[in-house]
Amino acid sequence: KEITDVYRERRDTLVKGLGRIGWEIDKPKATMFVWGKIPEAVSGMGSVEFSKLLVREAKVAVSPGIGFGQYGEGYVRFALVENKHRINQAIRGIKKVL
């Protein structure tokens, strides 16, 4: 239960924070990963280039969806491995990019 609560809190922090900056993402029910459709304004760059942009400009690492197969293109995957403070830091970096 303790581990579940940790991941739930991280998930909620990420999804709500991204929503506040205009990147709406569906909240997964039970996983340590969150998938996000690339925002419309930058969707033409594809998942690899968008992931590179986030690393370069926002200092945030995500997994490009294409790495998980053709249906992953257009998405990125966040791993909920950081604490709330770091997640909020990542959201601030992403906000600058978007």
N, CA and C atoms as a LAMMPS dump frame, in Angstrom:
ITEM: TIMESTEP
0
ITEM: NUMBER OF ATOMS
294
ITEM: BOX BOUNDS ff ff ff
-5.0000000000000000e+02 5.0000000000000000e+02
-5.0000000000000000e+02 5.0000000000000000e+02
-5.0000000000000000e+02 5.0000000000000000e+02
ITEM: ATOMS id mol type element x y z
1 1 1 N 0.814 -1.181 0
2 1 2 C 0 0 0
3 1 3 C 0.868 1.26 0
4 2 1 N 1.957 1.232 0.739
5 2 2 C 2.829 2.403 0.821
6 2 3 C 3.41 2.758 -0.551
7 3 1 N 3.868 1.748 -1.276
8 3 2 C 4.438 1.99 -2.611
9 3 3 C 3.356 2.478 -3.569
10 4 1 N 2.183 1.895 -3.49
11 4 2 C 1.067 2.324 -4.326
12 4 3 C 0.743 3.792 -4.08
13 5 1 N 0.742 4.184 -2.817
14 5 2 C 0.453 5.58 -2.468
15 5 3 C 1.512 6.524 -3.026
16 6 1 N 2.773 6.116 -2.984
17 6 2 C 3.859 6.946 -3.517
18 6 3 C 3.654 7.18 -5.009
19 7 1 N 3.389 6.11 -5.762
20 7 2 C 3.199 6.253 -7.203
21 7 3 C 1.925 7.013 -7.549
22 8 1 N 0.879 6.836 -6.756
23 8 2 C -0.362 7.579 -6.991
24 8 3 C -0.113 9.077 -6.815
25 9 1 N 0.608 9.44 -5.77
26 9 2 C 0.909 10.849 -5.52
27 9 3 C 1.765 11.437 -6.643
28 10 1 N 2.753 10.698 -7.099
29 10 2 C 3.598 11.161 -8.205
30 10 3 C 2.784 11.322 -9.483
31 11 1 N 1.949 10.335 -9.771
32 11 2 C 1.095 10.389 -10.965
33 11 3 C 0.192 11.608 -10.918
34 12 1 N -0.461 11.809 -9.791
35 12 2 C -1.382 12.931 -9.664
36 12 3 C -0.652 14.268 -9.79
37 13 1 N 0.537 14.354 -9.205
38 13 2 C 1.331 15.578 -9.308
39 13 3 C 1.664 15.875 -10.763
40 14 1 N 2.105 14.862 -11.5
41 14 2 C 2.475 15.049 -12.901
42 14 3 C 1.27 15.417 -13.759
43 15 1 N 0.216 14.635 -13.672
44 15 2 C -0.954 14.846 -14.531
45 15 3 C -1.609 16.197 -14.24
46 16 1 N -1.771 16.539 -12.978
47 16 2 C -2.38 17.828 -12.633
48 16 3 C -1.479 18.983 -13.046
49 17 1 N -0.191 18.843 -12.81
50 17 2 C 0.748 19.9 -13.169
51 17 3 C 0.802 20.147 -14.665
52 18 1 N 0.841 19.08 -15.448
53 18 2 C 0.838 19.242 -16.899
54 18 3 C -0.478 19.852 -17.369
55 19 1 N -1.57 19.467 -16.739
56 19 2 C -2.866 20.048 -17.079
57 19 3 C -2.896 21.549 -16.832
58 20 1 N -2.269 21.989 -15.748
59 20 2 C -2.222 23.424 -15.437
60 20 3 C -1.476 24.227 -16.5
61 21 1 N -0.527 23.588 -17.175
62 21 2 C 0.222 24.314 -18.21
63 21 3 C -0.33 24.044 -19.609
64 22 1 N -1.48 23.38 -19.675
65 22 2 C -2.163 23.191 -20.947
66 22 3 C -1.91 21.878 -21.661
67 23 1 N -1.223 20.945 -21.013
68 23 2 C -0.974 19.63 -21.623
69 23 3 C -1.851 18.619 -20.904
70 24 1 N -3.008 18.369 -21.457
71 24 2 C -3.976 17.456 -20.847
72 24 3 C -3.58 16.012 -21.136
73 25 1 N -3.472 15.225 -20.084
74 25 2 C -3.088 13.822 -20.187
75 25 3 C -4.057 12.994 -19.364
76 26 1 N -4.468 11.861 -19.917
77 26 2 C -5.333 10.946 -19.167
78 26 3 C -4.555 10.34 -18.009
79 27 1 N -5.205 10.239 -16.871
80 27 2 C -4.582 9.672 -15.683
81 27 3 C -4.668 8.143 -15.741
82 28 1 N -3.529 7.452 -15.769
83 28 2 C -3.573 5.986 -15.782
84 28 3 C -4.066 5.458 -14.435
85 29 1 N -4.605 4.255 -14.448
86 29 2 C -5.166 3.694 -13.22
87 29 3 C -4.122 3 -12.343
88 30 1 N -3.224 2.253 -12.931
89 30 2 C -2.304 1.479 -12.096
90 30 3 C -1.012 1.185 -12.852
91 31 1 N -0.084 2.102 -12.779
92 31 2 C 1.194 1.898 -13.446
93 31 3 C 2.189 2.919 -12.925
94 32 1 N 3.456 2.665 -13.152
95 32 2 C 4.468 3.648 -12.774
96 32 3 C 4.88 4.503 -13.975
97 33 1 N 4.062 4.438 -15.031
98 33 2 C 4.321 5.22 -16.23
99 33 3 C 3.094 6.043 -16.591
100 34 1 N 3.338 7.198 -17.205
101 34 2 C 2.256 8.037 -17.715
102 34 3 C 2.572 8.314 -19.175
103 35 1 N 1.596 8.012 -20.037
104 35 2 C 1.742 8.283 -21.461
105 35 3 C 1.058 9.594 -21.79
106 36 1 N 1.729 10.422 -22.574
107 36 2 C 1.146 11.686 -22.981
108 36 3 C 1.195 11.862 -24.485
109 37 1 N 0.058 12.202 -25.063
110 37 2 C 0.026 12.548 -26.485
111 37 3 C 0.776 13.862 -26.649
112 38 1 N 1.66 13.922 -27.619
113 38 2 C 2.446 15.134 -27.848
114 38 3 C 1.49 16.293 -28.122
115 39 1 N 1.7 17.433 -27.457
116 39 2 C 0.805 18.576 -27.671
117 39 3 C 0.705 18.96 -29.149
118 40 1 N -0.49 19.364 -29.537
119 40 2 C -0.8 19.685 -30.934
120 40 3 C 0.195 20.671 -31.549
121 41 1 N 0.589 21.674 -30.796
122 41 2 C 1.472 22.723 -31.329
123 41 3 C 2.817 22.185 -31.799
124 42 1 N 3.25 21.05 -31.245
125 42 2 C 4.554 20.48 -31.614
126 42 3 C 4.438 19.039 -32.11
127 43 1 N 3.24 18.613 -32.42
128 43 2 C 3.021 17.208 -32.792
129 43 3 C 3.723 16.806 -34.079
130 44 1 N 3.986 17.761 -34.957
131 44 2 C 4.633 17.446 -36.224
132 44 3 C 6.078 17.009 -36.088
133 45 1 N 6.69 17.261 -34.952
134 45 2 C 8.101 16.889 -34.804
135 45 3 C 8.291 15.41 -34.492
136 46 1 N 7.261 14.706 -34.092
137 46 2 C 7.38 13.292 -33.78
138 46 3 C 7.943 13.062 -32.386
139 47 1 N 7.819 11.832 -31.922
140 47 2 C 8.17 11.537 -30.538
141 47 3 C 9.671 11.616 -30.255
142 48 1 N 10.5 11.245 -31.204
143 48 2 C 11.951 11.3 -30.968
144 48 3 C 12.421 12.74 -30.873
145 49 1 N 12.045 13.569 -31.833
146 49 2 C 12.488 14.963 -31.821
147 49 3 C 11.886 15.733 -30.649
148 50 1 N 10.64 15.438 -30.299
149 50 2 C 10.032 16.099 -29.143
150 50 3 C 10.759 15.693 -27.861
151 51 1 N 11.116 14.432 -27.752
152 51 2 C 11.867 13.965 -26.578
153 51 3 C 13.216 14.658 -26.485
154 52 1 N 13.879 14.814 -27.622
155 52 2 C 15.163 15.535 -27.647
156 52 3 C 14.979 16.984 -27.222
157 53 1 N 13.905 17.609 -27.687
158 53 2 C 13.614 18.991 -27.318
159 53 3 C 13.435 19.117 -25.807
160 54 1 N 12.695 18.186 -25.218
161 54 2 C 12.478 18.242 -23.768
162 54 3 C 13.782 18.08 -22.999
163 55 1 N 14.654 17.192 -23.455
164 55 2 C 15.942 17.024 -22.782
165 55 3 C 16.776 18.301 -22.919
166 56 1 N 16.846 18.804 -24.121
167 56 2 C 17.698 19.962 -24.413
168 56 3 C 17.201 21.237 -23.737
169 57 1 N 15.918 21.529 -23.846
170 57 2 C 15.383 22.81 -23.403
171 57 3 C 14.759 22.782 -22.008
172 58 1 N 14.125 21.668 -21.65
173 58 2 C 13.434 21.588 -20.358
174 58 3 C 14.23 20.807 -19.32
175 59 1 N 15.28 20.107 -19.783
176 59 2 C 16.08 19.243 -18.896
177 59 3 C 15.22 18.127 -18.301
178 60 1 N 14.323 17.588 -19.145
179 60 2 C 13.407 16.523 -18.754
180 60 3 C 13.568 15.359 -19.725
181 61 1 N 13.803 14.183 -19.182
182 61 2 C 13.949 12.986 -20.015
183 61 3 C 12.641 12.195 -20.025
184 62 1 N 12.17 11.914 -21.229
185 62 2 C 11.005 11.06 -21.443
186 62 3 C 11.404 10.017 -22.485
187 63 1 N 10.603 8.981 -22.593
188 63 2 C 10.85 7.965 -23.616
189 63 3 C 9.983 8.264 -24.831
190 64 1 N 10.595 8.331 -26.032
191 64 2 C 9.772 8.545 -27.233
192 64 3 C 8.878 7.334 -27.486
193 65 1 N 7.634 7.602 -27.771
194 65 2 C 6.665 6.524 -27.964
195 65 3 C 7.017 5.55 -29.07
196 66 1 N 7.666 6.02 -30.123
197 66 2 C 8 5.145 -31.246
198 66 3 C 8.873 3.971 -30.806
199 67 1 N 9.597 4.152 -29.723
200 67 2 C 10.434 3.064 -29.201
201 67 3 C 9.635 1.871 -28.711
202 68 1 N 8.328 2.03 -28.58
203 68 2 C 7.459 0.957 -28.118
204 68 3 C 6.596 0.399 -29.242
205 69 1 N 6.914 0.809 -30.468
206 69 2 C 6.181 0.318 -31.626
207 69 3 C 5.489 1.442 -32.369
208 70 1 N 4.986 1.117 -33.555
209 70 2 C 4.417 2.134 -34.436
210 70 3 C 3.255 2.889 -33.803
211 71 1 N 2.498 2.248 -32.928
212 71 2 C 1.343 2.917 -32.327
213 71 3 C 1.749 3.868 -31.195
214 72 1 N 3.023 3.826 -30.826
215 72 2 C 3.524 4.747 -29.817
216 72 3 C 3.91 6.1 -30.39
217 73 1 N 4.052 6.165 -31.713
218 73 2 C 4.412 7.447 -32.332
219 73 3 C 3.343 8.488 -32.013
220 74 1 N 3.805 9.685 -31.707
221 74 2 C 2.881 10.754 -31.333
222 74 3 C 2.697 10.871 -29.829
223 75 1 N 3.385 9.999 -29.08
224 75 2 C 3.293 9.987 -27.628
225 75 3 C 4.694 9.966 -27.018
226 76 1 N 4.753 10.351 -25.747
227 76 2 C 5.957 10.149 -24.943
228 76 3 C 5.531 9.461 -23.648
229 77 1 N 6.503 8.781 -23.032
230 77 2 C 6.21 8.076 -21.79
231 77 3 C 7.05 8.665 -20.667
232 78 1 N 6.394 9.042 -19.594
233 78 2 C 7.041 9.514 -18.384
234 78 3 C 7.146 8.356 -17.399
235 79 1 N 8.289 8.189 -16.765
236 79 2 C 8.447 7.21 -15.688
237 79 3 C 8.34 7.968 -14.37
238 80 1 N 7.546 7.466 -13.465
239 80 2 C 7.305 8.14 -12.189
240 80 3 C 8.365 7.761 -11.155
241 81 1 N 9.613 8.016 -11.491
242 81 2 C 10.728 7.595 -10.638
243 81 3 C 11.273 8.712 -9.749
244 82 1 N 10.809 9.926 -9.961
245 82 2 C 11.294 11.068 -9.175
246 82 3 C 10.263 11.494 -8.13
247 83 1 N 10.738 12.191 -7.111
248 83 2 C 9.832 12.664 -6.064
249 83 3 C 9.023 13.87 -6.563
250 84 1 N 8.073 14.307 -5.733
251 84 2 C 7.176 15.409 -6.133
252 84 3 C 7.942 16.689 -6.46
253 85 1 N 8.951 16.987 -5.687
254 85 2 C 9.73 18.199 -5.937
255 85 3 C 10.332 18.169 -7.341
256 86 1 N 10.952 17.048 -7.706
257 86 2 C 11.569 16.922 -9.03
258 86 3 C 10.505 16.917 -10.134
259 87 1 N 9.36 16.323 -9.876
260 87 2 C 8.286 16.327 -10.868
261 87 3 C 7.817 17.754 -11.115
262 88 1 N 7.64 18.528 -10.048
263 88 2 C 7.234 19.93 -10.212
264 88 3 C 8.306 20.734 -10.935
265 89 1 N 9.553 20.42 -10.679
266 89 2 C 10.666 21.069 -11.39
267 89 3 C 10.575 20.75 -12.883
268 90 1 N 10.28 19.493 -13.21
269 90 2 C 10.144 19.081 -14.61
270 90 3 C 8.979 19.809 -15.271
271 91 1 N 7.885 19.963 -14.573
272 91 2 C 6.727 20.666 -15.123
273 91 3 C 7.094 22.109 -15.454
274 92 1 N 7.828 22.759 -14.579
275 92 2 C 8.258 24.146 -14.845
276 92 3 C 9.133 24.207 -16.096
277 93 1 N 10.009 23.218 -16.26
278 93 2 C 10.86 23.182 -17.459
279 93 3 C 10.041 22.959 -18.72
280 94 1 N 9.083 22.058 -18.656
281 94 2 C 8.216 21.778 -19.808
282 94 3 C 7.395 23.012 -20.159
283 95 1 N 6.928 23.727 -19.15
284 95 2 C 6.148 24.942 -19.395
285 95 3 C 6.927 25.927 -20.245
286 96 1 N 8.228 26.059 -20.002
287 96 2 C 9.06 26.977 -20.778
288 96 3 C 9.12 26.554 -22.245
289 97 1 N 9.107 25.257 -22.498
290 97 2 C 9.188 24.736 -23.859
291 97 3 C 7.861 24.901 -24.601
292 98 1 N 6.774 24.664 -23.891
293 98 2 C 5.456 24.73 -24.538
294 98 3 C 4.96 26.153 -24.626
